[in-house]
Amino acid sequence: RGRGVGDLIADGVRATSGVTGANTNLGIVLLFAPLARAAVTRGAGESLREATERTLAALSVRDATAAFEAIVLARPGGLGDASEHDVREPARVTLREAMAAAAGRDLIASEYASGYAIVFGEGLPLLTAALEGGAATLEAIVALHVGLLAARPDTLIARKAGTEAAAAVTAAAREVRDGTRPLSELDARLRADGHRLNPGATADLVAAARS
């Protein structure tokens, strides 16, 4: 309970860096930290979504400072190249304000700005529907990932391969969702292009929705 969101982000990134030299868990850590803080401070009768919004509204410049330092430590490609609120510069706004400035180009940042609209408003319903429809857990998670990817282009793909490539992957995911393209074909297409077509931002949203 004594750890703020920025502290939790720093803790998660440091723990990850002790195991791997990659930024594998950065998006997950950024999404989980407010959820974890909200879960342990949730009041009686307060939903997790309400507690998450309250947590996001209370984010401070101190949270931004800790998060910025953690992001630099994780060394994600492209995230620091911003015209404002660059993570390599001292934080001057709250973490939520900094994320809002990046919301148009990063799905994780957009969740901070919107109160986790995708996770709660789209991800949970998709996952619940799949499970209630009889899907096994893994199948439900795949359906969740395809459904979210079909709804909007993945911002990690956009950063690595460009907006046209991201839009093309989303179009293919829609065909899978609608039953006009086999899932195996989409899977093979994404794997064939190495890490450029990795829908990692969407995967982070899947992790948050499943949590």
C-alpha positions in Angstrom: 0.0 0.0 0.0 2.9 2.4 0.5 4.1 2.1 -3.0 2.9 4.6 -5.6 2.3 3.9 -9.2 5.7 5.3 -10.2 7.4 3.2 -7.6 5.6 0.1 -8.8 6.7 0.8 -12.4 10.3 1.2 -11.2 10.1 -2.0 -9.2 8.7 -4.0 -12.1 11.3 -2.7 -14.6 14.2 -3.3 -12.2 13.0 -6.8 -11.6 12.7 -7.5 -15.3 16.1 -6.0 -16.0 17.6 -8.5 -13.5 16.3 -11.4 -15.7 16.5 -10.2 -19.3 18.3 -7.4 -21.1 15.2 -6.7 -23.2 12.2 -4.5 -22.5 9.9 -7.5 -22.6 7.6 -6.5 -19.8 7.6 -2.7 -20.0 4.1 -2.3 -21.4 2.7 -4.9 -19.0 4.4 -3.1 -16.1 3.0 0.2 -17.2 -0.5 -1.2 -17.4 -0.4 -3.3 -14.2 1.0 -0.7 -11.9 -2.2 1.5 -11.7 -4.4 -1.7 -11.6 -2.4 -3.1 -8.7 -2.5 0.2 -6.8 -6.2 0.5 -7.5 -6.8 -3.1 -6.3 -5.2 -2.6 -2.9 -6.8 0.8 -2.2 -10.3 0.1 -3.5 -13.0 1.3 -1.2 -16.1 -0.6 -0.2 -18.6 -0.6 -3.1 -16.0 0.8 -5.5 -15.4 -1.1 -8.7 -11.9 -1.8 -10.0 -12.6 0.5 -12.9 -13.7 3.3 -10.6 -10.6 2.7 -8.4 -8.4 2.7 -11.4 -9.8 6.1 -12.6 -9.3 7.5 -9.1 -5.7 6.2 -9.1 -4.9 7.7 -12.5 -6.4 11.0 -11.5 -4.1 11.1 -8.4 -0.9 10.5 -10.4 1.8 13.0 -9.6 5.0 14.5 -11.1 6.9 12.2 -8.7 5.2 9.2 -10.4 6.2 10.6 -13.8 9.8 11.0 -12.6 10.0 7.4 -11.4 8.3 6.1 -14.5 10.5 8.1 -16.9 13.6 6.7 -15.2 12.2 3.2 -15.5 11.4 3.6 -19.2 14.9 4.9 -19.9 16.3 1.8 -18.0 14.1 -0.5 -20.2 15.4 1.2 -23.4 12.3 0.8 -25.6 12.8 1.8 -29.2 11.2 5.1 -30.1 9.4 6.0 -26.9 11.9 8.6 -25.9 11.9 10.5 -29.2 9.1 12.9 -28.3 8.7 16.6 -28.9 7.3 17.1 -25.4 7.6 15.2 -22.1 10.6 13.3 -23.4 11.4 10.6 -20.9 15.1 11.5 -21.0 14.3 15.0 -19.7 13.1 15.8 -16.1 9.4 15.3 -15.6 7.4 18.6 -15.4 3.9 17.2 -15.6 2.0 14.4 -13.9 2.4 10.9 -15.3 -1.2 11.0 -16.6 -0.6 14.3 -18.4 2.6 12.9 -19.9 0.8 9.8 -21.1 -2.1 11.8 -22.5 0.4 13.7 -24.7 1.5 10.3 -26.2 -2.0 8.8 -26.3 -2.3 9.3 -30.1 0.8 7.2 -30.8 0.8 4.6 -28.1 -2.0 2.3 -26.9 -0.6 1.9 -23.4 -0.4 5.7 -23.0 -4.0 6.0 -24.3 -5.2 3.8 -21.4 -3.8 6.2 -18.9 -5.7 9.1 -20.6 -9.0 7.2 -21.0 -9.2 5.4 -17.7 -8.5 2.0 -19.3 -11.3 2.3 -21.8 -9.9 -0.5 -23.9 -9.2 -2.9 -21.1 -12.5 -2.5 -19.3 -14.7 -1.4 -22.2 -13.6 -3.9 -24.9 -11.1 -6.4 -23.5 -13.1 -7.7 -20.6 -16.3 -8.1 -22.6 -14.4 -9.9 -25.4 -12.8 -12.3 -22.9 -15.9 -12.9 -20.9 -18.0 -13.6 -24.1 -15.4 -16.1 -25.3 -15.2 -17.9 -22.0 -19.0 -18.0 -21.5 -19.3 -19.3 -25.1 -17.3 -22.4 -24.0 -13.9 -21.5 -25.2 -10.9 -22.9 -23.4 -8.8 -20.3 -21.6 -6.1 -20.2 -24.2 -8.6 -20.0 -27.0 -10.4 -17.2 -25.3 -7.1 -15.3 -24.9 -6.4 -15.7 -28.6 -9.9 -14.5 -29.4 -9.3 -11.5 -27.2 -6.1 -10.7 -28.9 -7.6 -11.0 -32.4 -10.6 -8.9 -31.4 -8.5 -6.1 -30.0 -6.1 -6.2 -32.9 -9.1 -6.0 -35.3 -10.4 -2.9 -33.6 -7.4 -0.7 -34.1 -3.8 -0.8 -35.4 -1.1 -1.9 -33.0 1.1 1.0 -32.1 4.2 -1.1 -31.7 3.9 -2.3 -35.3 3.3 1.2 -36.4 6.6 2.4 -34.7 8.6 -0.5 -36.1 7.1 -1.1 -39.6 5.0 2.0 -40.3 1.3 2.9 -40.2 0.4 1.2 -43.4 1.8 -2.1 -42.2 -0.1 -1.7 -38.9 -3.3 -1.0 -40.8 -2.8 -4.1 -43.0 -2.4 -6.3 -39.9 -5.6 -4.9 -38.4 -7.4 -5.6 -41.7 -6.2 -9.2 -41.6 -7.2 -9.5 -38.0 -10.7 -8.4 -38.9 -10.9 -11.1 -41.5 -9.9 -13.7 -38.9 -12.5 -12.3 -36.5 -15.2 -12.4 -39.2 -14.2 -16.0 -40.2 -13.0 -15.1 -43.7 -9.3 -15.8 -43.1 -7.8 -18.7 -41.1 -6.0 -17.7 -37.9 -3.0 -19.8 -38.9 -2.5 -17.6 -42.0 -2.4 -14.5 -39.9 -0.1 -16.1 -37.4 2.3 -17.2 -40.1 2.3 -13.8 -41.7 3.2 -12.1 -38.4 6.0 -14.6 -37.6 7.5 -14.4 -41.1 8.5 -10.8 -40.7 10.4 -11.2 -37.5 9.8 -8.6 -34.8 8.6 -5.9 -37.2 5.0 -7.2 -37.1 4.9 -8.1 -33.5 1.5 -6.8 -32.1 3.1 -6.3 -28.7 1.1 -3.2 -27.6 -2.1 -5.2 -28.1 -0.6 -8.1 -26.3 0.0 -5.9 -23.3 -3.7 -4.9 -23.3 -4.5 -8.6 -23.4 -2.4 -9.2 -20.3 -4.1 -6.3 -18.5 -7.6 -7.5 -19.5 -6.9 -11.1 -18.4 -5.5 -9.9 -15.0 
